[in-house]
Amino acid sequence: MYNRADYISDFDWEAFQKFSKDLETPNIVVNLHQVKHNYIKLKDSFPYAQIYYAVKANPGEKIVKMLAELGSNFDIASRYELDEVLSLGVSPDRLSYGNTIKKAADIAYFYEKGVRMFATDSKEDLKNIAEFAPKSRIYVRMLIESTSTADWPLSRKFGCHPDMAYDLIVQARDMGLTPYGVSFHVGSQQRDIGIWNDAIAKSLYLFSSLEEEEGIRLSMINMGGGFPAHYISPANELETYASEITRYLREDFGEDMPQIILEPGRSLVGDCGILTSEVVLISRKNNTALQRWVYVDAGKFNGLVETMGESIKYPVISSKDAPDAKEGEVILAGPTCDSADIMYEDFKYRLPVNLKAGDKLYWLSTGAYTSTYASVAFNGFPPIKTYYME
Ligand SMILES: *Cc1c(COP(=O)(O)O)cnc(C)c1O
């Protein structure tokens, strides 16, 4: 149904086929060259920004190591991510503790390891930071409403109203911390670039009011992630995001541009992965049903979590695809004994009518939020394995 060439070049596809042909399914293959390409492209599109890779998108050691060599910094959300990144030789001054939900003991752990930059969005958390990470740099995360235009929203749970952000920054100073800046995340796979305009305007409001009323000069805006990977629902190209967002920044801050941090996850690694699954069974629910149920060996619990609510629609192609193949509608489901383990039912994928058990389905653009976004062994199925093309 989907034209492979819209998502991956013939060259990369052939290299992938060669690399993956004998691997047991299900598996994910990540193309490291492409990650590097995406990193350089992002750097070139936002030459003034510092990049903090959001490790949770794909914490593969080879990815983290390569990005570290390319000069990336890292957004870390747990002590386990911290241990991994430090063990790869990244120094703690290149790390930011971006999770606003953390234990006091975690803050102490990060501080002890040398991390000095912390995000917050609540008074309780700020108090803990002041106590266990004294004098550290603080940035406050603002809440951005973006539910309808981001395919995977990150609002509600994180951030606070700008008025509260104002209070937290004043309190941070009063507690002996270093007020450093503000942050926001407009929602992952954010397809409305205009959302950045609102968020940057809110940042400007905080910068100016804090300086005028409190004499606090903030120096940094952390603009989070939200940049797109290529899925079925179309999004603008990265260049368009960059030129629009840069324009918003110039309009609001003029020559007095603050330091800008970006925390890309999806846009760096999403397009670089292909998840291969094998068809386990194809059935119909009654003798005249038009739709086939296609069950594969990967599902919601091993790699395809972001199909929840059919939010992310991956391009899916099959080993039986051919220009003249006759196709029919299918419901795509995973292998476990849980009826939540259905990937796509409302949105109708079409696959060749001669598809059989043992054939393969290739889920393109599955490099982000797949490899570790999984259960450990639900129904005994092991976590999905990732391989790297170097
Ligand atoms: C998940 C996350 C990101 C990455 O977002 P993408 O949309 O995947 O680029 C960045 N910053 C924070 C704080 C996050 O939680």
The ligand as an SDF file (V2000), in Angstrom:
LIG
                    3D

 15 15  0  0  0  0  0  0  0  0999 V2000
   10.8750   12.8970   25.1310 C   0  0  0  0  0  0  0  0  0  0  0  0
   11.5040   14.2150   25.3330 C   0  0  0  0  0  0  0  0  0  0  0  0
   12.1780   14.8360   24.2800 C   0  0  0  0  0  0  0  0  0  0  0  0
   12.2530   14.2800   22.8860 C   0  0  0  0  0  0  0  0  0  0  0  0
   11.1430   14.6400   22.1260 O   0  0  0  0  0  0  0  0  0  0  0  0
   10.9570   14.2420   20.5960 P   0  0  0  0  0  0  0  0  0  0  0  0
    9.6380   14.7760   20.2320 O   0  0  0  0  0  0  0  0  0  0  0  0
   11.0780   12.7620   20.5120 O   0  0  0  0  0  0  0  0  0  0  0  0
   12.0580   14.8960   19.8380 O   0  0  0  0  0  0  0  0  0  0  0  0
   12.7990   16.0400   24.5510 C   0  0  0  0  0  0  0  0  0  0  0  0
   12.7420   16.6220   25.7700 N   0  0  0  0  0  0  0  0  0  0  0  0
   12.0840   16.0430   26.8020 C   0  0  0  0  0  0  0  0  0  0  0  0
   12.0750   16.7130   28.1180 C   0  0  0  0  0  0  0  0  0  0  0  0
   11.4420   14.8310   26.6100 C   0  0  0  0  0  0  0  0  0  0  0  0
   10.7750   14.2860   27.6310 O   0  0  0  0  0  0  0  0  0  0  0  0
  1  2  1  0
  2  3  1  0
  2 14  2  0
  3  4  1  0
  3 10  2  0
  4  5  1  0
  5  6  1  0
  6  7  2  0
  6  8  1  0
  6  9  1  0
 10 11  1  0
 11 12  2  0
 12 13  1  0
 12 14  1  0
 14 15  1  0
M  END
$$$$
